Amino acid sequence: MRKLTFPLILYIVIAIFLLIFSTNSSAKKRCKPLLEKLHNAQMMQRKSYSLKRGQSLREMEDKARDKWWQCENSSLSAFKSKYGTKKKKAKKKNSTTHYVKLNKAKLKLPKKMVTFNHDSAIVIKSKCQGDKKLAWLQFYQQPIKCQRPKNINVFAFCSEDKLQQRDAFERKYIQ
């Protein structure tokens, strides 16, 4: 039987180390297109879109994430048997463009809907009208700091002050 020496043990450790990390790096290279597809789907979701487009983008992202995750966590032979080994021609990339240009003809934009009836008059009603409103405007004394409140505490004070003055006005106006 042969005696294990230090150099022989060192070679075995290095061989095992290289074997472990070389498969990991090949998995990274193999899964990189799938990761790019996932990032592309996520980038398209950051732009404005309709409800239907949003649903299809979500499905596309889910599929891309599932394929990428399965690639990262499976062996090369299992991945090749499931997804095949199709090689696509590499597209020429512009180094300054970091986004996907969408074809406007393919992108179905929702029709603009009119949500406001332009023909009818705008009516704003207050709590009181007529003589009572004139009496309220004469009665109400707005504090100076309430003309432009600087923070939420001042705004809350102004709201409470107006409510207190409204209650006092209502009691006085009934009499």
C-alpha positions as CSV (number, residue, x, y, z in Angstrom):
1,M,0.0,0.0,0.0
2,R,1.3,3.4,-0.9
3,K,1.8,6.0,1.8
4,L,0.0,9.4,1.3
5,T,2.5,12.2,1.3
6,F,1.8,15.9,1.7
7,P,2.2,16.8,-2.0
8,L,-0.2,14.0,-3.0
9,I,-2.8,15.2,-0.5
10,L,-2.4,18.8,-1.7
11,Y,-3.0,17.7,-5.4
12,I,-6.1,15.8,-4.4
13,V,-7.5,18.8,-2.4
14,I,-6.8,21.2,-5.3
15,A,-8.4,18.8,-7.8
16,I,-11.6,18.5,-5.7
17,F,-11.6,22.3,-5.2
18,L,-11.4,22.9,-8.9
19,L,-14.0,20.3,-9.7
20,I,-16.5,21.9,-7.2
21,F,-16.0,25.5,-8.4
22,S,-15.8,24.8,-12.1
23,T,-19.3,23.2,-12.1
24,N,-20.7,26.2,-10.2
25,S,-19.2,28.7,-12.7
26,S,-20.5,26.6,-15.7
27,A,-23.9,26.7,-14.1
28,K,-23.7,30.5,-13.8
29,K,-22.7,30.8,-17.5
30,R,-25.5,28.4,-18.5
31,C,-28.1,30.2,-16.5
32,K,-27.0,33.8,-17.4
33,P,-29.4,34.1,-20.4
34,L,-32.3,33.0,-18.2
35,L,-31.3,35.6,-15.6
36,E,-31.1,38.3,-18.2
37,K,-34.6,37.3,-19.4
38,L,-35.9,37.7,-15.8
39,H,-34.2,41.1,-15.5
40,N,-35.8,42.1,-18.8
41,A,-39.2,41.1,-17.6
42,Q,-38.8,43.0,-14.3
43,M,-37.5,46.1,-16.2
44,M,-40.6,46.1,-18.4
45,Q,-42.8,46.0,-15.3
46,R,-41.3,49.2,-14.1
47,K,-42.9,51.1,-17.0
48,S,-46.5,52.1,-17.3
49,Y,-48.9,49.6,-18.8
50,S,-52.5,48.6,-18.8
51,L,-54.1,46.0,-16.6
52,K,-54.0,43.3,-19.2
53,R,-50.4,44.0,-20.1
54,G,-49.5,44.0,-16.4
55,Q,-51.0,40.5,-16.1
56,S,-49.1,39.2,-19.0
57,L,-45.9,40.8,-17.8
58,R,-46.4,39.1,-14.4
59,E,-46.9,35.7,-16.0
60,M,-43.8,36.3,-18.1
61,E,-41.8,37.2,-15.0
62,D,-43.0,34.2,-13.1
63,K,-42.0,31.8,-15.9
64,A,-38.6,33.4,-16.3
65,R,-38.0,33.2,-12.6
66,D,-39.0,29.6,-12.5
67,K,-36.7,28.6,-15.4
68,W,-33.8,30.5,-13.9
69,W,-34.3,29.1,-10.4
70,Q,-34.6,25.6,-11.8
71,C,-31.4,26.1,-13.9
72,E,-29.5,27.3,-10.8
73,N,-30.6,24.3,-8.8
74,S,-30.3,21.5,-11.3
75,S,-27.5,19.6,-13.0
76,L,-26.5,20.3,-16.6
77,S,-27.9,17.0,-17.9
78,A,-31.3,17.5,-16.2
79,F,-31.5,21.1,-17.5
80,K,-30.5,20.1,-21.1
81,S,-33.1,17.3,-21.2
82,K,-35.8,19.6,-20.0
83,Y,-35.1,22.8,-22.0
84,G,-32.9,21.5,-24.9
85,T,-29.7,23.1,-26.1
86,K,-30.9,25.7,-28.6
87,K,-28.3,28.3,-29.4
88,K,-29.6,31.6,-30.6
89,K,-27.5,34.0,-32.6
90,A,-26.2,36.7,-30.4
91,K,-27.8,40.1,-31.1
92,K,-25.5,43.0,-31.6
93,K,-25.9,45.2,-28.5
94,N,-25.4,48.9,-28.4
95,S,-23.2,49.6,-25.4
96,T,-25.0,52.8,-24.4
97,T,-28.5,51.4,-24.5
98,H,-29.5,49.8,-21.2
99,Y,-33.2,49.4,-21.9
100,V,-35.4,47.5,-24.2
101,K,-37.1,49.5,-27.0
102,L,-40.7,48.5,-27.2
103,N,-42.4,48.5,-30.5
104,K,-45.4,50.9,-30.2
105,A,-47.4,48.9,-32.7
106,K,-47.2,45.8,-30.6
107,L,-47.8,47.6,-27.4
108,K,-51.6,48.0,-27.0
109,L,-52.3,51.2,-25.2
110,P,-55.7,51.5,-23.5
111,K,-58.1,54.0,-25.1
112,K,-58.2,57.3,-23.3
113,M,-61.4,57.5,-21.3
114,V,-63.1,60.7,-20.4
115,T,-63.9,60.6,-16.7
116,F,-65.2,64.1,-16.3
117,N,-68.4,65.4,-17.9
118,H,-67.4,68.7,-19.5
119,D,-70.9,69.7,-20.4
120,S,-72.4,70.0,-16.9
121,A,-71.7,72.8,-14.4
122,I,-69.6,72.3,-11.4
123,V,-71.5,72.8,-8.2
124,I,-69.7,73.2,-4.9
125,K,-71.9,73.2,-1.8
126,S,-70.9,74.5,1.6
127,K,-72.5,73.7,5.0
128,C,-74.5,76.9,4.9
129,Q,-75.8,79.1,2.1
130,G,-77.3,82.5,1.7
131,D,-77.7,84.7,4.8
132,K,-76.3,82.0,7.1
133,K,-73.1,81.8,5.0
134,L,-72.6,85.6,5.1
135,A,-73.1,85.4,8.9
136,W,-70.5,82.6,9.2
137,L,-68.0,84.5,7.1
138,Q,-68.4,87.5,9.4
139,F,-68.2,85.4,12.5
140,Y,-65.2,83.2,11.6
141,Q,-61.8,84.6,12.6
142,Q,-59.0,82.6,11.1
143,P,-55.7,82.7,13.2
144,I,-52.7,84.1,11.3
145,K,-50.7,80.9,11.6
146,C,-53.6,79.0,9.9
147,Q,-53.2,80.9,6.6
148,R,-50.2,78.8,5.7
149,P,-49.7,75.9,8.2
150,K,-46.1,74.9,8.4
151,N,-46.5,71.4,9.9
152,I,-49.1,68.8,10.8
153,N,-49.5,70.1,14.4
154,V,-50.5,73.6,13.2
155,F,-52.8,72.1,10.6
156,A,-54.5,70.0,13.3
157,F,-54.8,73.1,15.6
158,C,-56.4,75.0,12.7
159,S,-58.9,72.3,12.0
160,E,-59.9,72.0,15.6
161,D,-60.2,75.8,16.0
162,K,-62.5,76.0,12.9
163,L,-64.7,73.2,14.3
164,Q,-64.9,75.0,17.7
165,Q,-65.8,78.2,16.0
166,R,-68.4,76.4,13.9
167,D,-70.0,74.9,17.0
168,A,-70.1,78.3,18.7
169,F,-71.6,79.9,15.5
170,E,-74.3,77.2,15.2
171,R,-75.4,77.8,18.9
172,K,-75.4,81.5,18.4
173,Y,-77.1,81.5,15.0
174,I,-80.0,79.3,16.3
175,Q,-80.8,81.9,19.0
